[in-house]
Amino acid sequence: MDGLGRRLRASLRLKRGHGGPPQDNRGEAVKEPERAQELCLPNFAGGQHFFEYLLVVSLKKKRSGDDYEPTITYQFPKRENLLRGQQEEEERLLGAIPLFCFPDGNEWAPLTEYPRETFSFVLTNVDGSRKIGYCRRLLILDEVEKRHQISMAVIYPFMQGLREAAFPAPGKTVTLKSFIPDSGTEFISLTRPLDSHLEHVDFSSLLQCLRFEQILQIFASAVLERKIIFLAEGLSTLSQCIHAAAALLYPFSWAHTYIPVVPESLLATVCCPTPFMVGVQMRFRQEVMDSPMEEVLLVNLCEGTFLMSVGDEKDILPPKLQEDILDSLSQGSDLQTSEQINEHVSGPFVQFFVKTVGHYASYIKREANGQGHFQERAFCKALTSKTNRRFVKKFVKTQLFSLFIQEAEKSKNPPAGYFQQKILEYEEQKKQKKSREKTVK
């Protein structure tokens, strides 16, 4: 999926309005004897839909024995008249989804013992594109679960209307009209945040589990594309923390193996020799610890500790810039909203990249046809700080930086967006500082 697909999560704010007073009419769990959960796969490429599929995945008893297996029991939309290649692609996708909806292995507790929670997973295609699944266990999405108690005939037009609604641009709102028996006509407004680079992120869980110094070491490991494993009890904690860790890399994107919650059958992933960022449930801790792994950072989110590390995590980033990040993070004592927290946590890391690689655009030389060529050697030499230059020489060899620069080389438009805005602000601050210094002299 494109960038929108990677960045949209639970950040579309939902507002209700109808003839009567607002009601919080959440339904109960799906009325099946087995545990079920609802899954939404967004799809913003091509058709710019809010989602690609809405699925209900339930635990069904196998025909033989007492074991259960996750099975898709509801699918919207049902696709017909697909070409052979499209049908094969859909079968592969729908065949993989149940495993990621129930990554717990065979240890599935009875319905009454399982807490409700929301988490996400990522499916990576062979071409590197990603599809993100958002799961809500036991409860169906608020608007769908209300209609589940009414009739499928009411659910269908609502989901069809949502799926066909125009996906809003940053800062814009789309309004849907629906009808619920006994409630009347209802208008639902979905607003997309003006600044989209943090709309899929919630840093709260990461801050609750780890100290600032530990978050900084995780960031340093990710910047050099090392192997990182998060351990936690809850699926929500795992997916939120791994999304938050990946978001610290903005404006760069993690392009390697990325699995917020690893199913039991895929635990061998932790033995992979290439970089990865994965989340594993705490029940599989010993299996992970016993696996043959090299140069891995193993993070225990339950206890706020590192169970394994390379040992040099504190020395990867330039010391002065590490101090700047920690000083900025420690000043957020009066933050209240999630937006304020997200901006406060993300800001220092964005500034880190502004100070180290924010001059990249000046070192892309363009031909007459607009194609750019990055001047790596001159780019590194432009840094006056030796420690910054030493770090950047390593960073430019990563896939994080290479993919970013390749996009910049291909783009025929001037740089834009949140990162460019911060670069311009930083350059203006430097100019003003120089001007003041000249005045004092």
C-alpha positions as CSV (number, residue, x, y, z in Angstrom):
1,M,0.0,0.0,0.0
2,D,1.0,3.6,-0.4
3,G,2.0,6.0,2.4
4,L,-1.6,6.8,3.3
5,G,-2.2,3.1,3.9
6,R,0.8,2.8,6.2
7,R,-0.2,5.9,8.2
8,L,-3.9,5.6,8.7
9,R,-4.8,3.8,11.9
10,A,-7.3,4.6,14.6
11,S,-6.8,8.3,14.1
12,L,-9.9,9.0,12.0
13,R,-12.0,10.7,14.6
14,L,-15.6,9.5,14.6
15,K,-18.5,11.8,15.6
16,R,-22.1,10.9,15.7
17,G,-25.1,13.1,15.2
18,H,-28.8,12.3,14.9
19,G,-32.3,13.5,15.8
20,G,-32.0,12.6,19.5
21,P,-29.3,13.0,22.1
22,P,-25.9,11.3,21.5
23,Q,-25.9,7.7,22.7
24,D,-23.1,5.3,23.4
25,N,-24.9,2.2,22.3
26,R,-22.1,-0.3,22.1
27,G,-23.3,-3.8,21.4
28,E,-22.2,-7.0,23.2
29,A,-19.7,-9.5,21.8
30,V,-20.6,-11.3,18.6
31,K,-23.3,-13.8,19.6
32,E,-21.6,-17.0,18.6
33,P,-20.5,-19.8,21.0
34,E,-16.9,-19.3,19.8
35,R,-14.8,-16.3,20.4
36,A,-14.8,-14.0,17.4
37,Q,-13.1,-10.8,16.3
38,E,-13.6,-8.2,13.7
39,L,-10.9,-7.3,11.2
40,C,-10.6,-4.3,8.9
41,L,-8.0,-4.2,6.2
42,P,-7.6,-0.7,4.8
43,N,-6.9,-0.1,1.2
44,F,-6.1,3.4,0.0
45,A,-4.2,2.5,-3.1
46,G,-6.0,2.7,-6.4
47,G,-9.6,3.1,-5.3
48,Q,-8.9,5.3,-2.2
49,H,-11.3,3.2,-0.1
50,F,-11.4,3.4,3.7
51,F,-10.8,-0.3,3.8
52,E,-10.4,-3.3,1.5
53,Y,-12.1,-6.0,3.6
54,L,-14.3,-6.2,6.7
55,L,-14.0,-9.7,8.1
56,V,-15.3,-11.6,11.2
57,V,-12.9,-14.3,12.2
58,S,-14.2,-16.9,14.7
59,L,-12.8,-19.9,16.5
60,K,-14.6,-22.9,15.2
61,K,-14.2,-26.5,16.6
62,K,-12.5,-28.8,14.2
63,R,-14.5,-31.7,12.9
64,S,-12.2,-34.1,14.6
65,G,-11.1,-33.7,18.2
66,D,-11.6,-30.8,20.6
67,D,-9.2,-28.3,19.0
68,Y,-10.3,-25.0,17.5
69,E,-9.2,-23.2,14.4
70,P,-9.7,-19.6,13.3
71,T,-12.1,-19.3,10.4
72,I,-13.5,-16.4,8.4
73,T,-17.2,-16.4,9.2
74,Y,-18.2,-13.1,7.5
75,Q,-16.7,-11.1,4.7
76,F,-17.5,-7.8,3.1
77,P,-17.4,-7.2,0.3
78,K,-17.8,-10.5,-1.5
79,R,-15.9,-10.2,-4.7
80,E,-17.1,-11.9,-7.8
81,N,-16.0,-12.2,-11.4
82,L,-12.3,-11.9,-10.5
83,L,-9.6,-12.7,-13.0
84,R,-7.6,-15.8,-12.2
85,G,-4.6,-13.9,-10.9
86,Q,-6.9,-11.6,-8.7
87,Q,-8.7,-14.6,-7.3
88,E,-5.4,-16.3,-6.4
89,E,-4.2,-13.2,-4.7
90,E,-7.4,-12.9,-2.7
91,E,-7.2,-16.5,-1.6
92,R,-3.6,-16.1,-0.4
93,L,-4.6,-13.0,1.5
94,L,-7.7,-14.4,3.1
95,G,-5.9,-17.6,3.9
96,A,-3.2,-15.8,5.9
97,I,-5.5,-13.5,7.9
98,P,-7.0,-15.9,10.4
99,L,-3.5,-16.9,11.6
100,F,-2.6,-13.3,12.4
101,C,-6.0,-12.6,14.0
102,F,-5.3,-15.4,16.5
103,P,-1.5,-15.5,16.9
104,D,-1.8,-17.3,20.3
105,G,-1.1,-20.8,19.1
106,N,-3.5,-23.4,20.5
107,E,-3.8,-21.7,23.9
108,W,-7.2,-20.2,23.4
109,A,-9.1,-19.6,26.6
110,P,-12.9,-19.8,26.9
111,L,-14.9,-16.8,25.8
112,T,-15.6,-15.6,29.4
113,E,-11.9,-15.5,30.3
114,Y,-10.6,-13.5,27.5
115,P,-10.3,-9.7,27.8
116,R,-11.3,-7.4,25.0
117,E,-8.5,-5.8,23.2
118,T,-7.5,-4.1,19.9
119,F,-4.3,-4.8,18.0
120,S,-2.9,-4.7,14.5
121,F,-0.8,-6.8,12.2
122,V,1.1,-6.3,8.9
123,L,1.1,-8.6,5.8
124,T,4.1,-7.9,3.5
125,N,3.8,-8.8,-0.2
126,V,6.7,-10.1,-2.2
127,D,7.1,-6.7,-3.8
128,G,7.5,-5.1,-0.4
129,S,4.1,-3.5,-0.2
130,R,2.1,-3.9,3.0
131,K,-1.4,-4.4,4.1
132,I,-2.4,-3.6,7.6
133,G,-5.0,-5.4,9.5
134,Y,-6.8,-3.8,12.5
135,C,-8.4,-6.3,14.9
136,R,-10.9,-5.9,17.7
137,R,-11.4,-9.0,19.7
138,L,-14.8,-9.9,21.0
139,L,-16.3,-6.6,19.9
140,I,-17.1,-5.6,16.4
141,L,-16.3,-2.0,15.5
142,D,-18.8,0.3,17.3
143,E,-21.0,1.2,14.3
144,V,-21.1,-2.4,13.0
145,E,-21.8,-4.1,16.3
146,K,-24.9,-1.9,16.8
147,R,-26.2,-3.1,13.6
148,H,-25.3,-6.7,14.3
149,Q,-28.1,-6.9,16.7
150,I,-30.6,-5.5,14.1
151,S,-30.0,-7.3,10.8
152,M,-27.4,-7.9,8.2
153,A,-29.6,-6.0,5.8
154,V,-28.8,-2.8,7.7
155,I,-25.1,-3.6,8.1
156,Y,-24.5,-4.0,4.4
157,P,-25.6,-0.6,3.1
158,F,-23.8,1.1,6.0
159,M,-20.5,-0.7,5.2
160,Q,-21.0,-0.1,1.5
161,G,-21.5,3.6,2.1
162,L,-18.4,3.8,4.2
163,R,-16.3,1.8,1.7
164,E,-17.3,4.0,-1.2
165,A,-17.0,7.3,0.6
166,A,-14.2,9.5,-0.6
167,F,-11.1,9.1,1.6
168,P,-10.5,12.6,3.2
169,A,-7.4,14.6,2.6
170,P,-5.4,15.7,5.7
171,G,-7.6,18.1,7.7
172,K,-10.8,17.3,5.8
173,T,-14.0,15.5,6.9
174,V,-16.3,13.0,5.3
175,T,-19.9,12.6,6.5
176,L,-21.9,9.4,6.2
177,K,-25.7,9.1,6.5
178,S,-27.2,5.9,7.9
179,F,-30.5,4.7,9.3
180,I,-30.9,2.6,12.5
181,P,-34.3,1.3,13.5
182,D,-35.6,3.0,16.8
183,S,-32.8,5.6,16.5
184,G,-33.6,7.2,13.2
185,T,-31.2,8.8,10.7
186,E,-27.7,9.2,12.0
187,F,-24.8,11.3,10.6
188,I,-21.3,10.1,11.2
189,S,-18.4,12.4,10.6
190,L,-14.8,11.1,10.1
191,T,-12.1,13.7,10.3
192,R,-8.5,13.1,9.2
193,P,-5.8,15.0,11.2
194,L,-4.1,17.9,9.4
195,D,-0.7,16.6,10.1
196,S,-0.7,12.9,9.0
197,H,2.8,11.8,10.1
198,L,1.6,10.7,13.5
199,E,-2.0,9.8,12.8
200,H,-1.3,6.0,13.2
201,V,0.6,6.3,16.4
202,D,0.0,6.3,20.2
203,F,3.2,6.7,22.2
204,S,1.4,6.2,25.6
205,S,2.1,2.5,25.9
206,L,5.8,2.9,25.0
207,L,6.2,5.6,27.6
208,Q,4.5,3.5,30.3
209,C,6.7,0.5,29.6
210,L,10.2,2.1,29.1
211,R,12.4,5.0,30.3
212,F,13.5,7.7,27.9
213,E,17.0,6.4,27.8
214,Q,15.7,2.9,26.8
215,I,13.6,4.4,24.0
216,L,16.6,6.3,22.8
217,Q,18.6,3.0,22.6
218,I,15.8,1.3,20.7
219,F,15.8,4.2,18.3
220,A,19.6,3.9,17.8
221,S,19.3,0.2,17.1
222,A,16.5,0.8,14.6
223,V,18.5,3.6,12.8
224,L,21.3,1.1,12.1
225,E,18.6,-1.5,11.0
226,R,19.4,-4.1,13.7
227,K,17.1,-6.9,15.0
228,I,14.6,-5.8,17.6
229,I,12.2,-8.0,19.5
230,F,9.5,-6.7,21.8
231,L,8.0,-9.0,24.5
232,A,4.7,-8.3,26.2
233,E,1.6,-10.1,27.5
234,G,-1.1,-8.1,25.7
235,L,-1.5,-7.9,21.9
236,S,-2.5,-4.3,22.2
237,T,0.7,-3.3,24.0
238,L,2.8,-5.2,21.5
239,S,1.3,-3.6,18.4
240,Q,1.1,-0.1,19.9
241,C,4.8,-0.2,21.1
242,I,6.1,-1.5,17.8
243,H,4.2,1.0,15.8
244,A,5.5,3.8,18.1
245,A,9.1,2.6,17.7
246,A,8.8,2.5,13.9
247,A,7.2,6.0,14.0
248,L,10.3,7.4,15.7
249,L,12.2,6.9,12.4
250,Y,10.1,9.5,10.5
251,P,10.7,10.7,7.8
252,F,12.3,7.3,7.1
253,S,10.3,4.1,6.8
254,W,11.3,0.6,8.2
255,A,11.5,-1.6,5.1
256,H,12.6,-4.8,6.6
257,T,10.6,-7.6,8.3
258,Y,7.9,-6.0,10.4
259,I,5.5,-8.1,12.4
260,P,3.7,-6.4,15.4
261,V,2.5,-9.7,16.7
262,V,4.3,-12.9,15.6
263,P,2.0,-16.0,15.4
264,E,3.4,-19.0,17.2
265,S,3.9,-20.9,13.9
266,L,6.3,-18.1,12.7
267,L,8.5,-17.8,15.8
268,A,11.5,-18.9,13.7
269,T,11.5,-15.4,12.3
270,V,13.6,-14.4,15.3
271,C,16.4,-16.6,13.8
272,C,16.4,-14.6,10.6
273,P,19.8,-13.2,9.7
274,T,18.4,-10.0,8.2
275,P,17.0,-7.0,10.1
276,F,13.6,-7.2,11.7
277,M,11.3,-5.5,14.2
278,V,8.8,-7.9,15.7
279,G,6.5,-8.4,18.7
280,V,6.2,-11.7,20.6
281,Q,3.8,-12.6,23.3
282,M,5.5,-13.2,26.7
283,R,4.3,-16.8,26.9
284,F,6.9,-17.5,24.1
285,R,9.7,-15.8,26.0
286,Q,11.7,-19.0,26.7
287,E,11.4,-20.2,23.1
288,V,12.8,-16.8,21.9
289,M,15.6,-16.9,24.5
290,D,16.6,-20.4,23.4
291,S,16.7,-19.5,19.7
292,P,20.0,-18.9,18.0
293,M,20.2,-15.1,17.6
294,E,23.0,-12.7,17.0
295,E,23.2,-8.9,17.5
296,V,19.6,-8.6,18.7
297,L,17.9,-6.1,21.1
298,L,15.3,-8.1,23.2
299,V,13.0,-5.7,25.0
300,N,10.8,-6.9,27.9
301,L,7.9,-4.4,27.9
302,C,6.4,-6.0,31.0
303,E,9.4,-5.3,33.2
304,G,11.0,-2.4,31.3
305,T,14.3,-4.2,30.8
306,F,16.6,-5.4,28.0
307,L,17.0,-9.1,28.1
308,M,19.6,-9.1,25.3
309,S,21.6,-6.3,23.7
310,V,24.6,-5.8,21.5
311,G,26.2,-3.6,24.2
312,D,27.0,-0.5,22.1
313,E,23.5,1.0,21.9
314,K,24.5,4.0,24.0
315,D,27.3,4.8,21.6
316,I,25.6,4.7,18.3
317,L,24.3,8.3,18.2
318,P,26.4,11.5,18.6
319,P,26.6,12.3,22.4
320,K,25.5,15.9,22.0
321,L,22.4,15.0,20.0
322,Q,21.5,12.3,22.5
323,E,21.6,14.9,25.3
324,D,19.4,17.2,23.2
325,I,16.8,14.4,22.7
326,L,16.7,13.5,26.4
327,D,16.5,17.1,27.5
328,S,13.6,17.7,25.2
329,L,11.7,14.6,26.3
330,S,12.2,15.4,30.0
331,Q,10.3,18.7,29.7
332,G,6.9,17.3,29.0
333,S,5.4,17.2,32.5
334,D,2.1,19.0,31.7
335,L,1.0,17.1,28.6
336,Q,-2.6,16.0,28.5
337,T,-4.0,14.9,25.2
338,S,-2.6,12.0,23.1
339,E,-1.8,14.5,20.3
340,Q,0.3,16.6,22.7
341,I,2.1,13.5,23.9
342,N,2.7,12.2,20.3
343,E,4.1,15.5,19.2
344,H,6.3,15.9,22.3
345,V,7.8,12.5,21.9
346,S,8.3,12.5,18.1
347,G,9.6,16.1,17.9
348,P,13.1,15.5,19.3
349,F,13.7,12.6,17.0
350,V,12.6,14.6,14.0
351,Q,15.0,17.3,15.1
352,F,17.8,14.7,15.3
353,F,17.3,13.9,11.6
354,V,17.0,17.6,10.7
355,K,20.4,18.3,12.3
356,T,22.1,15.2,10.8
357,V,20.6,14.8,7.3
358,G,18.4,17.9,6.8
359,H,20.7,19.3,4.2
360,Y,20.2,16.4,1.8
361,A,18.2,18.3,-0.8
362,S,21.2,20.6,-1.5
363,Y,23.3,17.6,-2.5
364,I,20.9,16.2,-5.1
365,K,22.2,17.4,-8.5
366,R,19.6,17.3,-11.3
367,E,20.0,16.7,-15.0
368,A,18.0,18.6,-17.6
369,N,15.2,15.9,-17.5
370,G,14.8,16.4,-13.7
371,Q,16.4,13.1,-12.7
372,G,18.5,13.7,-9.5
373,H,21.8,12.2,-8.4
374,F,22.8,12.3,-4.7
375,Q,26.3,13.5,-4.0
376,E,27.0,11.3,-0.9
377,R,30.6,12.3,-0.3
378,A,30.0,16.0,-0.4
379,F,26.9,15.5,1.7
380,C,28.9,13.9,4.5
381,K,31.7,16.4,4.3
382,A,29.3,19.3,4.8
383,L,28.8,18.3,8.4
384,T,31.2,20.3,10.6
385,S,30.8,18.0,13.7
386,K,33.1,15.0,13.6
387,T,30.8,12.9,15.7
388,N,27.8,13.8,13.5
389,R,29.8,13.0,10.4
390,R,30.9,9.6,11.8
391,F,27.3,8.7,12.5
392,V,26.0,9.9,9.1
393,K,28.6,7.9,7.2
394,K,27.1,4.8,8.7
395,F,23.5,5.9,8.3
396,V,23.8,6.7,4.5
397,K,24.6,3.0,4.0
398,T,21.3,1.8,5.4
399,Q,18.2,0.9,3.4
400,L,16.3,3.5,5.5
401,F,18.3,6.3,4.0
402,S,18.8,4.7,0.5
403,L,15.0,4.4,-0.1
404,F,14.4,7.9,1.1
405,I,17.1,9.4,-1.2
406,Q,15.8,7.3,-4.1
407,E,12.4,8.9,-3.8
408,A,14.0,12.3,-3.5
409,E,16.1,11.7,-6.6
410,K,13.0,10.7,-8.6
411,S,10.8,13.6,-7.4
412,K,10.7,16.5,-9.8
413,N,8.9,18.7,-7.2
414,P,10.6,20.7,-4.5
415,P,10.7,19.0,-1.0
416,A,7.5,19.5,1.0
417,G,5.7,18.2,4.0
418,Y,6.3,18.2,7.8
419,F,10.0,17.2,7.6
420,Q,10.8,19.9,5.1
421,Q,8.9,22.4,7.3
422,K,11.1,21.5,10.3
423,I,14.2,21.8,8.1
424,L,13.2,25.3,7.0
425,E,12.5,26.3,10.6
426,Y,15.9,25.0,11.7
427,E,17.7,26.9,8.9
428,E,15.9,30.1,9.9
429,Q,16.9,29.6,13.5
430,K,20.6,29.2,12.5
431,K,20.4,32.4,10.4
432,Q,19.0,34.4,13.3
433,K,21.6,33.0,15.7
434,K,24.4,34.1,13.3
435,S,22.8,37.5,12.9
436,R,22.7,38.0,16.7
437,E,26.3,36.9,17.0
438,K,27.4,39.4,14.4
439,T,25.5,42.1,16.3
440,V,27.2,41.3,19.6
441,K,30.7,41.5,17.9
